[in-house]
Amino acid sequence: MNKKLVAALSGGAALVMALSGCGDEGNKVDDYAKKVCDEVQPQLKKISDANQSIVSTAADGEPDDIKKADSTAFQQISEAYAAMSTSVDKAGVPPVQDGEKIKTDSVKELNDTSKAYGELKKSVDGLDTKDRGKFAEGLKGVAEQLDKVNKIGNDAVTKLQSGELGKAMGKQKGCQRSTSPAPTKGS
């Protein structure tokens, strides 16, 4: 019943993992990347943990448990994206070509992702858990919304990971892949 939601979360987990970057380049860019990655790392962990709570509840949870887990997770993810947006904004303009545009676009898209997860929370909160059929149908709609939200967040991460800045972020511990596995469609 919740497999589509879990599958959609796989995209979100891929987004979290995508902020792991690439390779090499200059000192100012490295300093900027360190500033951002040190701030972003705890938020990536929150997102990963929230996704994991959804996956673990989805396997065999009752509708009320699934609703509660999803609502809590979406709230945590929304807050994490808002915090990442603030971190990127506070870090200032990255010292790369088109840095102002990269910063502006990334902050906007991270904020948009935060708001979208807030909307997902509202959608889940409005689901009727007394009727399993309606609940399953409602979850299907949430999963479809989640696919769209993941694309917004992915665009933000892609902009941050572009070129020289992406290489610098890839060297920072705070932006390197966590050891927790991404949820799979079969979960």
N, C-alpha and C positions, 0 to 999 in steps of 0.2 A: 504494500500500500504506500510506503514511503520511499520506494526505490528511485523514483524520478527525482525526488528531493535530494537523495544521497548522490545521485549521478550529477545533478546540478552543482552540488557542493564540491564535487571533484574539480570542477572548473575554478571554484573559489580557492581551493587548496593549491591548484596549479598557479593561480595568481600570487598567492603567498610565497610559494616556492620560487616564482619568477624573479622576485626581488633579490636574487642571489648573484647576479652580475657576471663579470667577465675577467679582465686582466691587468693592464699597466697604464701609467701616464703621470703627468706633472703634479707638483707639490700642492699648489692651491686647490686643484681639483680633488686631490686626495684628502686634503684638510676638510673641504666642503663635504665630501662623501662620508668621511668619518663622523662629522657633526650630525648629518642626517641619519646615518646607519645606527649610531649609538642611541638615538632617540626612537628610531623606528623598530628596532629589534624587539623590545617588550610588546609592542603592538602586534607584530607578526606572530609572536607566541600566543597572545590572547586570541587572535583570529584562528590559529591552528587548534588551540584548545577548545574554542567554541564549536568549530567544525567537528571536532572529534566527539563532543558531547551529543551533537545531533546524530552523528553516525551510530554511536553506541545505543542511543535510545530508539533509533529508527528500526533496528533489527527486529525487536519483538515487543516494543513498548505499546502500552495502551494509549488510546487517543489523548486522554488528559495529560499523560506523561510526555507524549510527543509534543503536544501543544506547548506545554510548559518549557521543555528543553529547547524547542525551536525559538520561542519567544525570547527566552533568556539569552540564547546564543546570538540571535539577530541583534539584540540590544548591545551585547558586548562587542560584536563586530562593528556595529554602527559607531560606537564610542572609539574603537581602535582606529577606524578610518579617519574620524574627526581628529584624533590625536596625531595621526600621521600627517594630515593636512597642516595642522598647526606646526609640526616639526619642520616640514618642508618650507613653510612660510617664514618661520623664525630663522632658518638657516640662511635666508636671503637668496640673492640671485647666484646661481651656480656660475663659476668662472669659465664658461664654455660658450662657444658660438650659439646664439639664440637663447642664452641663459634666461633672460627675462620671460620669454615665451614659454620655455620649458617649465619654469617655476609657476607662472600664472596658470598654464594649462593643467599642470599636475595638482596644484592646490585646488583648483575648481573641480577637477574630476575626482579627487579624493573626497572632497566635500559632497559632491553629487552621490558618490558611492555610499558615504555615511548616511545621507538622507534616504537613499533608496533602501538601505538595510532597515532604517527606521520605519519605512513604509511596509517592508516585509513583516516586521514585528507586528504592526497594526493589522495586517492581513491575517497573520496567524492568530492573533488575539481574538479576531472576529469569527474564527472557525467554530462550527457547531460540533462538539465532541460526542453528543448523545446519539447522533445518527452516523454510523460508521461510513455509509455510502457518501453522505454529504461531506463528511470529514475528508475522506479519501479524494473526492473531487476537488475540495478546497485546497488540499495539499498539492494536487496536480497543478492548480493555478499558481500557487506559491512557487513551485519548482520552475514554472515557465517565467515568472517574474525574476527569479533568482538567476536564470540564464542571462537575462538582459542586464542585471546588476553586475554580474561577473564581467561582462564585456566592458562596461564603464570603468570598473576598477582596473581591468587589464590595460586599457588605454593609458591610464595614469601611470602605471608601472612601466609600460613600454617607453613612455616619454622620459621618465627618469633614467631608464637603462640605456638610453641611446648613446652611441659614440663614446667619447672620452669619459663622460660622466659615468656611464654604465661600467666601463672598465675599472674606474676608480672605486665604484661601489662594490664591485665583485671582490676587491681585495680586503674589504672591511668585514671584520668578524660579525658585526651586527646585521649585515645584509647577506650573510652566507646561509645556505640551506640548513634548516633544522633537521634533526634526526627522526622526527616523527613522520610516518608514512602518510601519503595522501590517501583519502578515502577512495574506494573503488566502486564501480557500478554494482558489483555483486554483494557489497556489504549490507 
